[in-house]
Amino acid sequence: MGKRIISQARGHGSFTYRVKRRAFKIRLKYPLNLSGEGIVVRVVNSPAHTAPIAKIKYNQGIFFMPAFKGMAEGQKITFSLGQSKPQEGSVLMLKNIPLKTPVYNIEARPGDGGVFIRTGGSSGTIERISDTGVFVTMPSRKEKEFNSKCRATIGTIAGGGRLEKPIMKAGKKYFIKKSKGKLWPRTSAVKMNAVDHPFGSGRSKNPKSKVPKRNAPPGKKVGLLRARRTGYVK
């Protein structure tokens, strides 16, 4: 008798495949009404994020945001356009940020709190401002247009060198992935036995169809789910 395949076990939920809730207790989001200036109370570590998290105190309370490279506790950051030139860490609307300025934690819509460019060491660049919006070069080197009233943080996210230090033990990698609810190490399906996975026991590695039927049972729903088409786009 076959055993439950991994995709079923993860979907079912158990202590083996469950993320630590305390890892995601910090929500990175700009407050809706943000003006004046704030102060960096503390820079904290979060196992669920690839960058240090800054705890910011402002006139109406406290919020969290990804720390920028070079941030220090006790540092003041501005939330509105003043007389001086915008500094690193300033949270401003895209239309008020000079061209060629590195930015991160950009809002998808004005007031949503920040969605884009939140990975450690990454940043985008303000390329041009038009009548329809502001164009930002993303870390993928592609341009994306945003509403000019969307807010962003000036600077580059800290934690850029996290991948430079080698992981010497498999156990360290395992616990890094486990803190975020990721499965590691991952076994290829065609290398499994036929009783353990629908793709298992690939005789001479002939791949079976990776597009399951729409009404397939949970034990068969693996591969490309509800794929409209497969293959390369010509």
Rosetta blueprint (number, residue, H / E / L):
1 M L
2 G L
3 K L
4 R L
5 I L
6 I H
7 S H
8 Q H
9 A H
10 R H
11 G H
12 H H
13 G L
14 S L
15 F L
16 T L
17 Y L
18 R L
19 V L
20 K L
21 R H
22 R H
23 A H
24 F H
25 K L
26 I L
27 R L
28 L E
29 K L
30 Y L
31 P L
32 L L
33 N L
34 L L
35 S L
36 G L
37 E E
38 G E
39 I E
40 V E
41 V E
42 R E
43 V E
44 V E
45 N L
46 S L
47 P L
48 A L
49 H L
50 T L
51 A L
52 P L
53 I E
54 A E
55 K E
56 I E
57 K E
58 Y E
59 N L
60 Q L
61 G E
62 I E
63 F E
64 F E
65 M E
66 P E
67 A L
68 F E
69 K L
70 G L
71 M L
72 A L
73 E L
74 G L
75 Q L
76 K E
77 I E
78 T E
79 F L
80 S L
81 L L
82 G L
83 Q L
84 S L
85 K L
86 P L
87 Q L
88 E L
89 G L
90 S L
91 V E
92 L E
93 M E
94 L H
95 K H
96 N H
97 I L
98 P L
99 L L
100 K L
101 T L
102 P E
103 V E
104 Y E
105 N L
106 I E
107 E L
108 A L
109 R L
110 P L
111 G L
112 D L
113 G L
114 G L
115 V L
116 F E
117 I L
118 R L
119 T L
120 G L
121 G L
122 S L
123 S L
124 G E
125 T E
126 I E
127 E E
128 R E
129 I E
130 S L
131 D L
132 T L
133 G L
134 V E
135 F E
136 V E
137 T E
138 M L
139 P L
140 S L
141 R L
142 K L
143 E E
144 K E
145 E E
146 F E
147 N L
148 S L
149 K L
150 C L
151 R E
152 A E
153 T E
154 I E
155 G L
156 T L
157 I E
158 A L
159 G L
160 G L
161 G L
162 R L
163 L L
164 E L
165 K L
166 P L
167 I L
168 M L
169 K L
170 A H
171 G H
172 K H
173 K H
174 Y H
175 F H
176 I H
177 K H
178 K H
179 S H
180 K L
181 G L
182 K L
183 L L
184 W L
185 P L
186 R L
187 T L
188 S L
189 A H
190 V H
191 K H
192 M L
193 N L
194 A L
195 V L
196 D L
197 H L
198 P L
199 F L
200 G L
201 S L
202 G L
203 R H
204 S H
205 K H
206 N L
207 P L
208 K L
209 S L
210 K L
211 V L
212 P L
213 K L
214 R L
215 N L
216 A L
217 P L
218 P H
219 G H
220 K H
221 K L
222 V L
223 G L
224 L L
225 L L
226 R L
227 A L
228 R L
229 R L
230 T L
231 G L
232 Y L
233 V L
234 K L
